[in-house]
Amino acid sequence: MATCEQKTPLTSLDLPNEFEDLTGILQTDLKVIVATLASRASERLLLTRRESQHLRRTLWNNLARAINEVVEPLSADRR
């Protein structure tokens, strides 16, 4: 019997208004970073497709969350 794996949704960048114009640039950069790291890990560690997809999701979510947390206090509303 096959199990149904629930996928964690990707974390979106939620930047304050002062940084909203950077969202597209940061998303593009994140895509490149995640793809590069996951590709290298897949090659070196011989990851399965499922493992590679999980790594990509984890990298994206952790990096996006870190950016959101660091930039959020820089909002004019928080000052």
DRENPAVO-965522 format. One record per atom (N, C-alpha, C): residue number from 1; residue in one letter; x, y, z. Coordinates in steps of 0.02 Angstrom, whole numbers, always signed. Layout:
BEGIN
<NUM,'a',<X,Y,Z>>
...
//
This chain:
BEGIN
<1,'m',<+42,-58,+0>>
<1,'m',<+0,+0,+0>>
<1,'m',<+45,+62,+0>>
<2,'a',<+32,+107,-46>>
<2,'a',<+71,+169,-51>>
<2,'a',<+46,+220,-1>>
<3,'t',<+92,+256,+27>>
<3,'t',<+72,+309,+74>>
<3,'t',<+69,+375,+38>>
<4,'c',<+25,+417,+60>>
<4,'c',<+17,+483,+30>>
<4,'c',<+59,+533,+71>>
<5,'e',<+108,+561,+39>>
<5,'e',<+152,+608,+74>>
<5,'e',<+121,+677,+69>>
<6,'q',<+111,+708,+127>>
<6,'q',<+85,+776,+127>>
<6,'q',<+144,+824,+118>>
<7,'k',<+136,+868,+69>>
<7,'k',<+189,+916,+55>>
<7,'k',<+178,+979,+95>>
<8,'t',<+232,+1003,+124>>
<8,'t',<+231,+1066,+160>>
<8,'t',<+228,+1122,+110>>
<9,'p',<+182,+1169,+119>>
<9,'p',<+179,+1225,+71>>
<9,'p',<+242,+1268,+76>>
<10,'l',<+260,+1297,+20>>
<10,'l',<+319,+1340,+19>>
<10,'l',<+305,+1405,+55>>
<11,'t',<+353,+1426,+95>>
<11,'t',<+348,+1489,+131>>
<11,'t',<+357,+1546,+82>>
<12,'s',<+313,+1595,+85>>
<12,'s',<+320,+1652,+39>>
<12,'s',<+358,+1707,+74>>
<13,'l',<+389,+1749,+34>>
<13,'l',<+423,+1807,+62>>
<13,'l',<+369,+1857,+81>>
<14,'d',<+372,+1880,+142>>
<14,'d',<+323,+1928,+168>>
<14,'d',<+361,+1988,+193>>
<15,'l',<+381,+2030,+146>>
<15,'l',<+423,+2087,+163>>
<15,'l',<+381,+2148,+180>>
<16,'p',<+406,+2191,+225>>
<16,'p',<+371,+2253,+240>>
<16,'p',<+367,+2297,+177>>
<17,'n',<+322,+2345,+178>>
<17,'n',<+312,+2389,+120>>
<17,'n',<+376,+2422,+97>>
<18,'e',<+420,+2438,+143>>
<18,'e',<+483,+2471,+125>>
<18,'e',<+528,+2428,+81>>
<19,'f',<+518,+2363,+82>>
<19,'f',<+559,+2316,+45>>
<19,'f',<+519,+2277,-8>>
<20,'e',<+456,+2295,-17>>
<20,'e',<+412,+2257,-61>>
<20,'e',<+439,+2254,-133>>
<21,'d',<+472,+2306,-156>>
<21,'d',<+498,+2307,-224>>
<21,'d',<+555,+2257,-234>>
<22,'l',<+582,+2230,-181>>
<22,'l',<+637,+2182,-185>>
<22,'l',<+612,+2109,-187>>
<23,'t',<+548,+2099,-179>>
<23,'t',<+521,+2031,-175>>
<23,'t',<+540,+1989,-236>>
<24,'g',<+530,+2015,-296>>
<24,'g',<+546,+1977,-357>>
<24,'g',<+619,+1960,-362>>
<25,'i',<+661,+2008,-347>>
<25,'i',<+734,+1996,-350>>
<25,'i',<+754,+1943,-300>>
<26,'l',<+729,+1949,-238>>
<26,'l',<+747,+1900,-186>>
<26,'l',<+721,+1831,-203>>
<27,'q',<+661,+1826,-231>>
<27,'q',<+634,+1761,-250>>
<27,'q',<+677,+1728,-304>>
<28,'t',<+699,+1768,-352>>
<28,'t',<+743,+1742,-405>>
<28,'t',<+809,+1718,-375>>
<29,'d',<+838,+1758,-331>>
<29,'d',<+900,+1738,-299>>
<29,'d',<+891,+1674,-258>>
<30,'l',<+836,+1670,-221>>
<30,'l',<+822,+1610,-181>>
<30,'l',<+816,+1548,-226>>
<31,'k',<+783,+1556,-282>>
<31,'k',<+776,+1499,-329>>
<31,'k',<+844,+1474,-351>>
<32,'v',<+889,+1521,-367>>
<32,'v',<+956,+1502,-390>>
<32,'v',<+995,+1468,-333>>
<33,'i',<+992,+1497,-274>>
<33,'i',<+1028,+1468,-217>>
<33,'i',<+1003,+1398,-201>>
<34,'v',<+938,+1391,-197>>
<34,'v',<+908,+1325,-181>>
<34,'v',<+925,+1274,-236>>
<35,'a',<+918,+1294,-298>>
<35,'a',<+932,+1247,-353>>
<35,'a',<+1005,+1226,-353>>
<36,'t',<+1050,+1273,-341>>
<36,'t',<+1121,+1258,-341>>
<36,'t',<+1140,+1210,-283>>
<37,'l',<+1117,+1227,-223>>
<37,'l',<+1132,+1185,-165>>
<37,'l',<+1101,+1115,-172>>
<38,'a',<+1039,+1112,-194>>
<38,'a',<+1005,+1047,-201>>
<38,'a',<+1037,+1005,-256>>
<39,'s',<+1056,+1037,-310>>
<39,'s',<+1088,+1001,-365>>
<39,'s',<+1155,+971,-342>>
<40,'r',<+1194,+1011,-308>>
<40,'r',<+1259,+987,-284>>
<40,'r',<+1250,+930,-234>>
<41,'a',<+1202,+938,-188>>
<41,'a',<+1190,+885,-139>>
<41,'a',<+1166,+821,-173>>
<42,'s',<+1123,+829,-223>>
<42,'s',<+1097,+770,-258>>
<42,'s',<+1153,+732,-293>>
<43,'e',<+1198,+770,-324>>
<43,'e',<+1254,+739,-359>>
<43,'e',<+1302,+704,-311>>
<44,'r',<+1319,+739,-258>>
<44,'r',<+1370,+714,-211>>
<44,'r',<+1344,+659,-166>>
<45,'l',<+1281,+665,-146>>
<45,'l',<+1252,+617,-99>>
<45,'l',<+1208,+565,-132>>
<46,'l',<+1201,+570,-198>>
<46,'l',<+1159,+523,-236>>
<46,'l',<+1088,+519,-206>>
<47,'l',<+1057,+577,-197>>
<47,'l',<+991,+579,-168>>
<47,'l',<+938,+554,-217>>
<48,'t',<+887,+523,-191>>
<48,'t',<+831,+504,-233>>
<48,'t',<+792,+567,-252>>
<49,'r',<+746,+560,-299>>
<49,'r',<+707,+618,-319>>
<49,'r',<+666,+645,-261>>
<50,'r',<+638,+601,-222>>
<50,'r',<+599,+622,-164>>
<50,'r',<+642,+659,-113>>
<51,'e',<+702,+633,-100>>
<51,'e',<+748,+666,-54>>
<51,'e',<+769,+735,-80>>
<52,'s',<+781,+738,-144>>
<52,'s',<+801,+801,-175>>
<52,'s',<+744,+853,-171>>
<53,'q',<+683,+832,-183>>
<53,'q',<+626,+878,-178>>
<53,'q',<+616,+901,-106>>
<54,'h',<+625,+855,-59>>
<54,'h',<+619,+873,+12>>
<54,'h',<+672,+923,+31>>
<55,'l',<+733,+913,+7>>
<55,'l',<+788,+959,+21>>
<55,'l',<+773,+1028,-7>>
<56,'r',<+748,+1030,-69>>
<56,'r',<+730,+1095,-100>>
<56,'r',<+678,+1132,-59>>
<57,'r',<+626,+1096,-38>>
<57,'r',<+573,+1127,+2>>
<57,'r',<+600,+1153,+68>>
<58,'t',<+640,+1113,+100>>
<58,'t',<+668,+1131,+165>>
<58,'t',<+714,+1193,+158>>
<59,'l',<+756,+1192,+108>>
<59,'l',<+801,+1249,+96>>
<59,'l',<+760,+1312,+83>>
<60,'w',<+712,+1307,+38>>
<60,'w',<+671,+1366,+21>>
<60,'w',<+636,+1393,+83>>
<61,'n',<+602,+1349,+120>>
<61,'n',<+564,+1371,+178>>
<61,'n',<+608,+1402,+232>>
<62,'n',<+665,+1372,+245>>
<62,'n',<+710,+1399,+296>>
<62,'n',<+741,+1465,+275>>
<63,'l',<+761,+1471,+213>>
<63,'l',<+791,+1534,+189>>
<63,'l',<+739,+1590,+187>>
<64,'a',<+679,+1575,+161>>
<64,'a',<+626,+1626,+158>>
<64,'a',<+606,+1647,+228>>
<65,'r',<+601,+1600,+274>>
<65,'r',<+583,+1616,+343>>
<65,'r',<+637,+1660,+375>>
<66,'a',<+700,+1645,+362>>
<66,'a',<+755,+1685,+390>>
<66,'a',<+753,+1757,+363>>
<67,'i',<+741,+1765,+299>>
<67,'i',<+737,+1832,+270>>
<67,'i',<+678,+1869,+300>>
<68,'n',<+620,+1837,+305>>
<68,'n',<+561,+1869,+334>>
<68,'n',<+574,+1892,+405>>
<69,'e',<+606,+1851,+444>>
<69,'e',<+619,+1867,+515>>
<69,'e',<+669,+1924,+523>>
<70,'v',<+719,+1927,+480>>
<70,'v',<+770,+1979,+485>>
<70,'v',<+744,+2046,+460>>
<71,'v',<+705,+2046,+407>>
<71,'v',<+681,+2108,+377>>
<71,'v',<+621,+2137,+413>>
<72,'e',<+581,+2096,+444>>
<72,'e',<+519,+2118,+476>>
<72,'e',<+530,+2174,+527>>
<73,'p',<+580,+2171,+570>>
<73,'p',<+591,+2226,+618>>
<73,'p',<+612,+2292,+585>>
<74,'l',<+632,+2291,+522>>
<74,'l',<+654,+2351,+487>>
<74,'l',<+596,+2392,+460>>
<75,'s',<+536,+2370,+471>>
<75,'s',<+477,+2405,+448>>
<75,'s',<+469,+2471,+486>>
<76,'a',<+444,+2522,+451>>
<76,'a',<+431,+2587,+484>>
<76,'a',<+379,+2580,+539>>
<77,'d',<+334,+2532,+532>>
<77,'d',<+282,+2520,+583>>
<77,'d',<+313,+2495,+649>>
<78,'r',<+369,+2462,+644>>
<78,'r',<+401,+2434,+704>>
<78,'r',<+447,+2482,+739>>
<79,'r',<+464,+2537,+708>>
<79,'r',<+512,+2585,+735>>
<79,'r',<+480,+2631,+783>>
//
